[in-house]
Amino acid sequence: MSFLTFLLEAVLISLSGVMAPGPVTTLVVGKGNESPHAGALVALGHGIVEFPLMIGVFYGVGHLLEIPHARAVIALVGGLFLLWMGIDMLRSLTEQTLEAHGSNQSPLVAGLLLSIGNPYFLVWWATVGATLILRSVRFGLLGFLAFAVAHWSCDFVWDYLLSAISFKGGQVFGRRFQKGVLLICGGFLIFFGGRFVYDGASTLLG
């Protein structure tokens, strides 16, 4: 397999994970009501976690992510963070807090914390991501670096696109549209948070 063929395959696999609906997608759409650039900041926060994680997998510590109890603790913490974000987003539906909502939570920090607390993101890197990294090593250090940048670029482009579309929709359809988006996103964040907490608690107590 040539390097370009591998890189194309890696990008397609990465996009399949990036574009799948989940907490990050929900966060980006919700924050997109505030700024068209929110997705870029979420992706930067995500990258602060993801690049060290990729380096860790590259140097062979990815097996730590496969420990069930470690993932359970991450799920509990991440679930509580998602619940807090979802409740805060629903509270912002009032006329007064809707305008000030952007100053309460930084998209960059939210993207960082959400990445740390997402056990499924870590499992993906311990399995699919680790496989792609091992294949990139065949092309040397530059191959790994090219894969890392290409993978994160998928996050950046997709998140930026989502927030820009969400912001444009808010401008066109007005405040009612914004409130509807925040209601849906807040509900989904609470749903994901509840599922994370349930999964983590079930593992620890089971």
Secondary structure, 3 states (H helix, E strand, C coil): CCHHHHHHHHHHHHHHHHCCCCHHHHHHHHHHCCCCCHHHHHHHHHHHHHHHHHHHHHCCCHHHHHCHHHHHHHHHHHHHHHHHHHHHHHHCCCHHHHHHHHHHCCHHHHHHHHHHCCHHHHHHHHHHHHHHHHHHHHHHHHHHHHHHHHHHHHHHHHHHHHHHHHHHHHHHHCHHHHHHHHHHHHHHHHHHHHHHHHHHHHHHHC
